[in-house]
Amino acid sequence: MQHRFLHAAVAAAALAVALAAGAVTAADTGKLSGPLPFTNDIPAPPVAAEVTDDIRRMRSYPDQPPVIPHSIRDYQVDLNHNRCLTCHSRTAIERSQAPMISVTHFTNRDGQTLASVSPRRYFCTACHVPQTNAPALVENTFRDAETLITGNVSGTGGGR
């Protein structure tokens, strides 16, 4: 009898936790979706403008892929063509004056250095992204590595 009561108490406690978690989740959904039900047709917000000043940005942590400081609208990057390599390939940088892709992009998964870009690094936008002037959707308390090391909270790059 006590064994059955114990099982019922554990089940009731688990149900209470699950219901409480659901209530918290339901209360928080409006932060990103807005005040209207998701079934309402509402116009999409305007697309944020791209940052296209061609200025290299500080990286927030070691080994962070650099962001793309120019527009890539209508760039073709598929199995047959990679528009990024028109300027950033080893053979194009003298003409374009763009930075060359990292030598790590020429290494395959077996650690062999190749003469051309490794297939696993061919699709640039898997790691590199353009920047926009869009406002943050949620609060961001990120601090870059330099801020963490030096403790200089007012330094550039902190809180991105």
Backbone as ProteinMPNN parsed JSONL, in Angstrom:
{"seq_chain_A": "MQHRFLHAAVAAAALAVALAAGAVTAADTGKLSGPLPFTNDIPAPPVAAEVTDDIRRMRSYPDQPPVIPHSIRDYQVDLNHNRCLTCHSRTAIERSQAPMISVTHFTNRDGQTLASVSPRRYFCTACHVPQTNAPALVENTFRDAETLITGNVSGTGGGR", "coords_chain_A": {"N_chain_A": [[0.812, -1.192, 0.0], [1.903, 1.301, 0.872], [3.873, 1.486, -1.032], [2.448, 1.869, -3.419], [1.289, 4.348, -2.816], [3.607, 5.915, -2.72], [4.48, 5.823, -5.403], [2.324, 7.202, -6.589], [2.619, 9.725, -5.406], [5.122, 10.521, -6.408], [4.525, 10.611, -9.156], [2.573, 12.648, -9.137], [4.145, 14.807, -8.295], [5.956, 14.988, -10.426], [4.161, 15.645, -12.478], [3.295, 18.151, -11.567], [5.675, 19.642, -11.756], [6.093, 19.493, -14.52], [3.817, 20.869, -15.47], [4.279, 23.392, -14.342], [6.64, 24.103, -15.651], [5.68, 24.233, -18.248], [3.968, 26.414, -17.999], [5.754, 28.488, -17.514], [7.138, 28.487, -19.931], [5.055, 29.092, -21.709], [4.46, 31.666, -20.871], [6.756, 33.024, -21.585], [6.826, 32.98, -24.362], [5.812, 35.182, -25.773], [7.857, 37.047, -25.925], [9.483, 36.766, -28.202], [7.712, 36.204, -30.259], [5.755, 38.137, -30.247], [2.776, 40.062, -29.329], [0.448, 39.089, -30.535], [-1.591, 36.234, -31.471], [-0.056, 33.335, -32.968], [-1.438, 32.492, -35.158], [-2.505, 34.651, -36.459], [-2.297, 36.656, -39.398], [0.328, 38.666, -39.9], [2.234, 41.432, -41.08], [5.595, 40.913, -42.16], [8.523, 42.104, -40.459], [10.568, 44.827, -41.713], [13.438, 43.998, -43.675], [16.589, 44.089, -42.207], [19.147, 46.518, -42.779], [22.181, 45.748, -44.464], [25.507, 45.821, -43.158], [27.873, 47.404, -44.889], [30.471, 48.483, -45.074], [33.016, 47.618, -45.622], [34.968, 47.377, -43.645], [37.192, 45.689, -41.617], [36.238, 43.729, -38.858], [36.782, 43.497, -35.308], [37.479, 40.387, -33.838], [35.564, 38.417, -31.596], [36.439, 36.264, -30.114], [39.154, 33.883, -29.936], [39.871, 32.146, -32.962], [37.401, 32.714, -34.075], [35.365, 32.835, -36.922], [35.931, 35.323, -39.4], [33.648, 38.057, -39.9], [31.571, 38.944, -42.711], [32.27, 41.826, -44.399], [30.804, 43.094, -46.39], [28.196, 43.304, -48.882], [26.564, 40.292, -49.794], [24.515, 39.686, -51.343], [22.776, 37.986, -53.844], [25.004, 36.427, -54.424], [26.404, 33.575, -55.864], [26.784, 30.492, -54.501], [27.359, 27.366, -54.776], [27.44, 23.862, -55.69], [28.668, 24.07, -58.173], [29.81, 26.59, -58.444], [31.554, 29.186, -56.683], [31.185, 32.246, -55.666], [32.56, 33.78, -53.787], [35.205, 32.988, -53.948], [36.093, 34.29, -56.163], [37.289, 36.653, -55.432], [38.656, 36.063, -53.032], [40.284, 33.823, -53.306], [43.476, 32.135, -53.498], [44.754, 32.752, -55.915], [43.496, 35.081, -56.728], [43.831, 37.256, -55.047], [45.815, 39.238, -55.436], [44.907, 40.782, -57.551], [42.33, 41.543, -56.601], [42.762, 42.583, -54.057], [41.633, 41.673, -51.765], [41.426, 39.96, -48.582], [43.12, 36.837, -48.368], [41.648, 33.586, -48.187], [41.884, 31.605, -45.23], [44.702, 29.475, -44.598], [43.892, 27.168, -43.388], [41.641, 26.406, -44.708], [42.411, 24.861, -46.779], [42.956, 22.366, -45.922], [42.132, 18.995, -45.611], [39.807, 16.625, -44.056], [41.466, 14.614, -43.229], [43.786, 15.81, -42.572], [45.464, 16.463, -44.633], [47.106, 18.722, -46.805], [45.689, 20.503, -49.406], [45.68, 21.512, -52.905], [43.643, 23.146, -53.661], [40.617, 24.655, -52.323], [39.329, 22.893, -49.573], [36.671, 20.528, -49.724], [35.079, 20.498, -47.411], [35.223, 23.079, -46.513], [34.174, 24.688, -48.418], [31.647, 25.94, -48.627], [31.123, 28.949, -47.767], [29.33, 30.549, -46.2], [28.494, 28.901, -44.207], [29.97, 29.328, -41.994], [30.91, 32.007, -42.064], [29.37, 35.139, -41.849], [27.283, 37.837, -43.041], [26.899, 41.147, -41.635], [24.258, 42.949, -40.022], [22.252, 45.876, -39.313], [20.354, 45.253, -37.457], [18.263, 45.362, -34.566], [18.888, 43.788, -31.392], [17.143, 40.798, -30.571], [16.858, 39.625, -28.126], [18.111, 40.241, -24.805], [21.604, 40.806, -24.645], [24.367, 39.704, -23.062], [26.927, 39.081, -23.68], [30.455, 38.941, -23.394], [33.507, 39.737, -24.851], [36.595, 37.857, -25.44], [38.884, 39.415, -24.864], [37.894, 41.336, -23.085], [37.22, 39.694, -20.945], [39.761, 38.765, -20.216], [41.258, 41.105, -19.618], [39.549, 42.536, -18.008], [38.52, 44.951, -18.652], [35.742, 46.484, -19.009], [34.709, 48.568, -20.506], [36.009, 48.388, -22.893], [36.515, 48.011, -26.485], [34.354, 45.949, -28.385], [33.207, 44.467, -26.319], [30.201, 43.06, -24.974], [28.788, 42.44, -27.32]], "CA_chain_A": [[0.0, 0.0, 0.0], [2.788, 2.453, 0.912], [4.59, 1.5, -2.307], [1.531, 2.467, -4.373], [1.186, 5.749, -2.464], [4.869, 6.554, -3.103], [4.43, 5.991, -6.859], [1.348, 8.249, -6.882], [3.204, 10.999, -4.982], [6.173, 10.858, -7.376], [3.848, 10.973, -10.399], [1.946, 13.951, -8.933], [5.218, 15.807, -8.255], [6.45, 15.13, -11.797], [3.134, 16.372, -13.218], [3.322, 19.551, -11.117], [6.874, 20.254, -12.345], [5.855, 19.624, -15.962], [2.844, 21.941, -15.67], [4.932, 24.663, -14.018], [7.58, 24.392, -16.747], [4.859, 24.64, -19.385], [3.458, 27.751, -17.732], [6.86, 29.428, -17.713], [7.399, 28.541, -21.36], [3.948, 29.809, -22.344], [4.564, 33.084, -20.514], [7.918, 33.613, -22.249], [6.758, 32.924, -25.817], [5.512, 36.483, -26.338], [9.048, 37.868, -26.063], [9.982, 36.698, -29.57], [6.646, 36.11, -31.252], [4.902, 39.313, -30.199], [1.575, 39.92, -28.507], [-0.667, 38.483, -31.256], [-1.488, 34.781, -31.646], [0.728, 32.965, -34.144], [-2.337, 32.213, -36.28], [-2.827, 35.907, -37.155], [-1.397, 37.085, -40.47], [0.869, 39.993, -39.663], [3.327, 41.664, -42.028], [6.953, 40.687, -41.66], [9.25, 43.361, -40.273], [11.474, 45.088, -42.83], [14.75, 43.356, -43.594], [17.584, 45.048, -41.71], [20.18, 46.894, -43.754], [23.483, 45.122, -44.268], [26.649, 46.689, -42.921], [28.68, 47.2, -46.101], [31.531, 49.493, -45.083], [34.292, 46.956, -45.944], [35.929, 47.512, -42.549], [37.348, 44.435, -40.877], [35.769, 43.816, -37.478], [37.502, 42.743, -34.3], [36.843, 39.107, -33.517], [35.208, 38.373, -30.185], [37.129, 35.165, -29.45], [40.12, 33.254, -30.833], [39.345, 31.218, -33.966], [36.096, 33.121, -34.601], [35.43, 33.166, -38.35], [35.652, 36.743, -39.616], [32.356, 38.38, -40.501], [31.664, 39.449, -44.085], [32.011, 43.263, -44.288], [30.217, 43.623, -47.629], [26.981, 42.609, -49.276], [26.711, 39.058, -50.572], [23.226, 39.471, -52.005], [22.868, 37.393, -55.185], [26.217, 35.634, -54.637], [26.145, 32.167, -56.132], [27.671, 29.551, -53.833], [26.759, 26.042, -54.895], [28.428, 22.846, -56.073], [29.328, 24.408, -59.43], [30.464, 27.896, -58.442], [31.632, 29.883, -55.41], [31.487, 33.642, -55.982], [33.516, 34.306, -52.808], [36.563, 32.676, -54.395], [36.455, 35.222, -57.228], [38.17, 37.658, -54.833], [39.393, 35.594, -51.862], [41.14, 32.665, -53.577], [44.913, 32.405, -53.52], [45.16, 33.323, -57.196], [42.76, 36.312, -57.034], [44.006, 38.328, -54.06], [46.639, 40.341, -55.931], [44.027, 41.609, -58.367], [41.182, 42.06, -55.844], [43.231, 43.178, -52.804], [40.842, 41.115, -50.666], [42.227, 39.003, -47.81], [43.047, 35.448, -48.828], [41.059, 32.656, -47.223], [42.874, 31.018, -44.336], [45.333, 28.232, -45.065], [43.145, 26.035, -42.829], [40.598, 26.04, -45.656], [43.007, 23.963, -47.762], [43.247, 21.107, -45.241], [40.961, 18.113, -45.588], [39.532, 16.015, -42.754], [42.566, 13.711, -42.876], [44.942, 16.621, -42.254], [46.296, 16.663, -45.819], [46.975, 20.033, -47.421], [45.275, 20.376, -50.797], [46.013, 22.635, -53.774], [42.463, 24.009, -53.741], [39.812, 24.68, -51.099], [38.782, 21.613, -49.148], [35.206, 20.48, -49.845], [34.405, 20.796, -46.139], [35.304, 24.519, -46.269], [33.77, 25.333, -49.67], [30.425, 26.741, -48.46], [31.614, 29.994, -46.862], [28.328, 31.078, -45.274], [28.249, 27.987, -43.097], [30.681, 29.913, -40.85], [31.058, 33.456, -42.221], [28.052, 35.756, -42.029], [27.264, 39.298, -43.15], [26.347, 41.841, -40.477], [23.161, 43.887, -40.288], [22.019, 46.844, -38.235], [19.132, 44.83, -36.769], [18.341, 45.402, -33.1], [18.904, 42.473, -30.763], [15.823, 40.303, -30.195], [16.912, 39.317, -26.702], [19.237, 40.908, -24.146], [22.875, 40.154, -24.91], [25.367, 40.05, -22.054], [28.187, 38.491, -24.113], [31.69, 39.725, -23.254], [34.535, 39.104, -25.676], [37.722, 37.272, -24.723], [39.765, 40.485, -24.375], [37.258, 41.918, -21.905], [37.343, 38.725, -19.859], [41.165, 38.679, -19.809], [41.733, 42.363, -19.038], [38.573, 43.09, -17.076], [38.151, 46.278, -19.136], [34.363, 46.381, -19.477], [34.416, 49.623, -21.478], [36.811, 48.164, -24.092], [35.762, 47.737, -27.709], [33.993, 44.557, -28.63], [32.448, 43.864, -25.229], [28.758, 43.163, -24.997], [28.21, 42.319, -28.648]], "C_chain_A": [[0.862, 1.265, 0.0], [3.529, 2.613, -0.409], [3.739, 2.186, -3.38], [1.377, 3.97, -4.109], [2.434, 6.524, -2.884], [4.9, 6.802, -4.613], [3.472, 7.123, -7.245], [1.905, 9.622, -6.509], [4.282, 11.455, -5.961], [5.547, 11.299, -8.695], [3.204, 12.352, -10.278], [2.995, 15.062, -8.918], [5.768, 16.048, -9.663], [5.453, 15.913, -12.649], [3.132, 17.851, -12.841], [4.511, 20.29, -11.716], [6.654, 20.481, -13.836], [4.87, 20.757, -16.253], [3.458, 23.312, -15.386], [5.897, 25.06, -15.128], [6.815, 24.854, -17.983], [4.324, 26.048, -19.217], [4.541, 28.795, -17.947], [7.132, 29.58, -19.198], [6.305, 29.328, -22.072], [4.042, 31.301, -22.055], [5.697, 33.766, -21.277], [7.79, 33.664, -23.765], [6.483, 34.266, -26.452], [6.738, 37.351, -26.567], [9.561, 37.883, -27.497], [8.867, 36.731, -30.602], [5.739, 37.332, -31.282], [3.606, 39.037, -29.465], [0.413, 39.208, -29.203], [-0.497, 36.973, -31.368], [-0.749, 34.448, -32.95], [-0.154, 32.683, -35.363], [-2.73, 33.472, -37.045], [-1.813, 36.166, -38.262], [-0.951, 38.508, -40.174], [2.023, 40.207, -40.634], [4.687, 41.424, -41.373], [7.637, 42.035, -41.455], [10.191, 43.597, -41.455], [12.819, 44.404, -42.599], [15.769, 44.418, -43.177], [18.642, 45.308, -42.773], [21.488, 46.193, -43.425], [24.529, 46.188, -43.973], [27.628, 46.408, -44.056], [29.822, 48.204, -46.197], [32.913, 48.93, -45.397], [35.37, 47.171, -44.892], [35.995, 46.183, -41.815], [36.979, 44.658, -39.419], [36.671, 43.013, -36.551], [36.756, 41.438, -34.04], [36.656, 39.021, -32.007], [35.894, 37.25, -29.421], [38.107, 34.536, -30.444], [39.428, 32.227, -31.739], [37.927, 31.54, -34.429], [36.251, 33.384, -36.097], [35.164, 34.652, -38.544], [34.278, 36.943, -40.24], [32.594, 38.967, -41.887], [31.308, 40.935, -44.062], [31.431, 43.904, -45.553], [28.976, 42.814, -47.964], [27.316, 41.335, -50.047], [25.387, 38.698, -51.251], [23.48, 39.001, -53.439], [24.197, 36.678, -55.458], [25.804, 34.183, -54.883], [27.218, 31.344, -55.417], [26.951, 28.214, -53.848], [27.833, 25.059, -55.349], [29.227, 23.236, -57.306], [30.123, 25.708, -59.391], [30.467, 28.482, -57.035], [32.101, 31.303, -55.693], [32.519, 34.24, -55.026], [34.957, 34.113, -53.283], [37.016, 33.559, -55.547], [37.424, 36.275, -56.696], [39.101, 37.085, -53.761], [40.253, 34.362, -52.101], [42.603, 33.084, -53.637], [45.34, 33.116, -54.789], [44.504, 34.668, -57.506], [43.113, 37.49, -56.141], [44.863, 39.485, -54.551], [45.783, 41.321, -56.732], [42.948, 42.278, -57.516], [41.578, 42.841, -54.597], [42.371, 42.755, -51.61], [41.727, 40.171, -49.856], [42.034, 37.584, -48.345], [42.376, 34.586, -47.752], [42.18, 31.984, -46.437], [43.448, 29.721, -44.916], [44.619, 27.004, -44.499], [42.055, 25.55, -43.785], [41.108, 25.092, -46.742], [43.329, 22.599, -47.163], [41.993, 20.248, -45.196], [40.815, 17.453, -44.217], [40.61, 15.037, -42.301], [43.844, 14.483, -42.566], [45.87, 16.861, -43.437], [46.037, 18.05, -46.39], [46.712, 19.85, -48.911], [45.707, 21.604, -51.595], [44.846, 23.607, -53.901], [41.672, 23.882, -52.44], [39.234, 23.296, -50.818], [37.263, 21.621, -49.292], [34.483, 20.813, -48.546], [34.439, 22.279, -45.796], [34.791, 25.332, -47.456], [32.576, 26.267, -49.508], [30.66, 27.781, -47.361], [30.595, 30.405, -45.807], [27.875, 30.075, -44.225], [28.908, 28.541, -41.827], [30.745, 31.437, -40.894], [29.693, 34.058, -42.54], [28.181, 37.251, -42.238], [26.62, 39.888, -41.899], [25.218, 42.753, -40.915], [23.063, 44.864, -39.127], [20.749, 46.51, -37.462], [19.3, 44.933, -35.258], [18.294, 43.97, -32.548], [17.486, 42.066, -30.362], [15.733, 39.983, -28.716], [18.115, 40.047, -26.112], [20.51, 40.112, -24.378], [23.893, 40.63, -23.884], [26.722, 39.445, -22.398], [29.339, 39.459, -23.879], [32.779, 38.996, -24.027], [35.721, 38.65, -24.822], [38.627, 38.344, -24.131], [39.2, 41.124, -23.11], [37.385, 40.974, -20.718], [38.763, 38.664, -19.326], [41.592, 39.931, -19.064], [40.804, 42.933, -17.982], [38.119, 44.479, -17.47], [36.768, 46.217, -19.769], [34.062, 47.418, -20.538], [35.208, 49.453, -22.777], [35.952, 47.868, -25.299], [35.476, 46.262, -27.817], [33.181, 43.928, -27.521], [30.955, 44.044, -25.407], [28.136, 43.086, -26.372], [27.105, 41.316, -28.677]], "O_chain_A": [[0.602, 2.194, -0.765], [3.786, 3.731, -0.854], [4.25, 2.99, -4.159], [1.337, 4.769, -5.045], [2.334, 7.658, -3.351], [5.304, 7.878, -5.053], [3.781, 7.916, -8.134], [1.68, 10.59, -7.235], [4.352, 12.634, -6.307], [6.002, 12.275, -9.291], [3.277, 13.148, -11.214], [2.763, 16.14, -9.467], [6.016, 17.192, -10.044], [5.854, 16.754, -13.454], [2.983, 18.71, -13.71], [4.377, 21.438, -12.139], [6.99, 21.544, -14.358], [5.076, 21.524, -17.193], [3.19, 24.277, -16.102], [5.963, 26.231, -15.504], [7.255, 25.765, -18.684], [4.234, 26.798, -20.189], [4.278, 29.864, -18.497], [7.337, 30.696, -19.676], [6.598, 30.143, -22.946], [3.73, 32.116, -22.924], [5.609, 34.955, -21.582], [8.59, 34.344, -24.409], [6.89, 34.481, -27.594], [6.667, 38.31, -27.336], [10.032, 38.919, -27.965], [9.062, 37.237, -31.707], [5.021, 37.535, -32.26], [3.359, 37.913, -29.029], [-0.518, 38.764, -28.532], [0.632, 36.481, -31.36], [-0.82, 35.205, -33.918], [0.346, 32.642, -36.487], [-3.236, 33.378, -38.163], [-0.618, 35.926, -38.088], [-1.756, 39.439, -40.194], [2.722, 39.253, -40.977], [4.887, 41.699, -40.19], [7.369, 42.992, -42.181], [10.571, 42.64, -42.13], [13.269, 44.256, -41.462], [15.797, 45.514, -43.737], [18.983, 44.427, -43.561], [21.859, 46.059, -42.258], [24.45, 47.311, -44.472], [28.15, 45.299, -44.17], [30.111, 48.717, -47.278], [33.887, 49.682, -45.436], [36.559, 47.15, -45.21], [34.967, 45.622, -41.436], [37.365, 45.661, -38.818], [37.245, 41.996, -36.941], [35.525, 41.415, -34.027], [37.492, 39.496, -31.238], [35.927, 37.281, -28.191], [37.915, 34.642, -31.655], [38.507, 31.531, -31.311], [37.307, 30.722, -35.109], [37.177, 34.087, -36.501], [34.258, 35.196, -37.914], [33.805, 36.107, -41.01], [33.692, 39.431, -42.194], [30.173, 41.287, -43.742], [31.555, 45.111, -45.758], [28.743, 41.754, -47.383], [28.244, 41.313, -50.855], [25.174, 37.562, -51.673], [24.31, 39.568, -54.15], [24.49, 36.355, -56.61], [24.951, 33.643, -54.179], [28.409, 31.484, -55.694], [26.054, 27.962, -53.043], [29.014, 25.404, -55.383], [30.358, 22.778, -57.472], [31.015, 25.91, -60.214], [29.511, 28.305, -56.279], [33.287, 31.532, -55.932], [33.28, 35.123, -55.422], [35.818, 34.962, -53.051], [38.202, 33.579, -55.879], [38.292, 36.741, -57.434], [40.22, 37.572, -53.598], [40.902, 33.893, -51.167], [42.913, 34.263, -53.808], [46.201, 33.995, -54.745], [44.912, 35.338, -58.455], [42.733, 38.621, -56.445], [44.655, 40.619, -54.118], [45.924, 42.537, -56.601], [42.678, 43.465, -57.695], [40.807, 43.678, -54.126], [42.384, 43.41, -50.568], [42.693, 39.63, -50.395], [40.93, 37.189, -48.723], [42.527, 34.837, -46.557], [43.292, 31.821, -46.94], [42.767, 28.98, -45.624], [44.725, 25.916, -45.064], [41.598, 24.412, -43.681], [40.32, 24.578, -47.537], [43.922, 21.758, -47.839], [40.925, 20.709, -44.795], [41.619, 17.702, -43.319], [40.666, 14.672, -41.127], [44.884, 13.873, -42.32], [46.958, 17.41, -43.262], [44.894, 18.501, -46.453], [47.436, 19.122, -49.591], [46.063, 22.627, -51.01], [45.052, 24.779, -54.218], [42.025, 23.092, -51.565], [38.721, 22.625, -51.713], [36.63, 22.637, -49.005], [33.379, 21.357, -48.581], [33.745, 22.704, -44.872], [34.965, 26.55, -47.486], [32.502, 27.289, -50.191], [30.424, 27.52, -46.181], [30.951, 30.592, -44.644], [26.972, 30.363, -43.439], [28.458, 28.257, -40.717], [30.644, 32.087, -39.854], [28.958, 33.553, -43.389], [29.082, 37.879, -41.683], [25.882, 39.202, -41.19], [25.215, 43.267, -42.034], [23.711, 44.694, -38.094], [20.134, 47.398, -36.872], [20.368, 44.624, -34.73], [17.728, 43.069, -33.168], [16.716, 42.892, -29.872], [14.658, 40.061, -28.12], [19.032, 40.427, -26.839], [20.499, 38.883, -24.314], [24.241, 41.811, -23.841], [27.578, 39.305, -21.524], [29.214, 40.656, -24.137], [32.955, 37.786, -23.878], [35.836, 39.006, -23.649], [39.094, 38.196, -23.001], [39.942, 41.418, -22.173], [37.634, 41.421, -19.599], [38.965, 38.527, -18.12], [42.214, 39.846, -18.005], [41.23, 43.731, -17.147], [37.403, 45.13, -16.709], [36.648, 45.924, -20.959], [33.223, 47.169, -21.404], [35.093, 50.287, -23.675], [34.783, 47.511, -25.157], [36.272, 45.428, -27.385], [32.512, 42.924, -27.765], [30.5, 45.061, -25.93], [27.047, 43.622, -26.577], [26.504, 41.088, -29.727]]}, "name": "protein", "num_of_chains": 1, "seq": "MQHRFLHAAVAAAALAVALAAGAVTAADTGKLSGPLPFTNDIPAPPVAAEVTDDIRRMRSYPDQPPVIPHSIRDYQVDLNHNRCLTCHSRTAIERSQAPMISVTHFTNRDGQTLASVSPRRYFCTACHVPQTNAPALVENTFRDAETLITGNVSGTGGGR"}
